[in-house]
Amino acid sequence: MSICPKNRSSKGRRDQRRANWKMKATTLVKCSKCGALMVPHRVCKACGSYNKREIISTEN
């Protein structure tokens, strides 16, 4: 058995369903330690801290 729709969907209804497949801009927040923009709930790439604690040492 395959998919067999009972009624035909109109072009408008079909296109409304497809209209929600758009990309969203990523959410960025300021790091609480250094103030750089970062993705929330991730380690900051600039200073290596998460939740005001240093997780990765960024010594060069």
C-alpha positions in Angstrom: 0.0 0.0 0.0 1.2 3.5 -0.8 0.1 6.9 0.3 -3.3 7.8 -1.2 -4.7 11.2 -0.2 -8.5 11.3 0.0 -8.8 14.8 -1.3 -6.5 17.0 -3.5 -4.7 19.8 -1.7 -5.0 23.2 -3.4 -1.9 25.1 -4.5 -2.4 27.7 -1.8 -2.6 25.1 1.0 0.4 23.3 -0.4 2.5 26.5 -0.7 1.5 27.5 2.8 2.9 24.3 4.2 6.1 24.8 2.3 6.5 28.4 3.3 7.7 27.5 6.8 11.0 25.9 5.6 13.0 29.1 6.0 16.3 29.5 7.8 16.6 31.4 11.0 19.4 33.6 12.1 21.4 32.0 14.9 20.8 33.5 18.4 23.9 35.2 19.8 24.4 36.5 23.4 27.2 38.4 25.1 29.7 36.4 27.1 29.3 37.2 30.8 33.1 37.2 31.3 34.6 39.0 28.2 31.5 40.4 26.5 32.1 38.7 23.1 29.2 37.4 21.1 28.7 33.7 21.5 26.1 30.9 21.0 24.2 30.4 24.2 25.0 27.3 26.4 28.4 26.8 24.7 31.9 27.6 25.7 33.0 31.1 24.6 35.6 30.9 21.8 37.2 34.2 22.8 38.0 33.5 26.5 37.2 29.8 26.9 34.8 30.3 29.8 31.3 28.9 30.4 29.0 30.1 33.2 31.8 32.5 34.5 34.2 29.7 34.9 37.3 29.0 32.8 36.8 25.7 31.0 39.5 25.9 28.3 42.8 27.7 28.9 43.4 30.3 26.1 47.1 30.9 26.8 49.2 31.5 23.7 
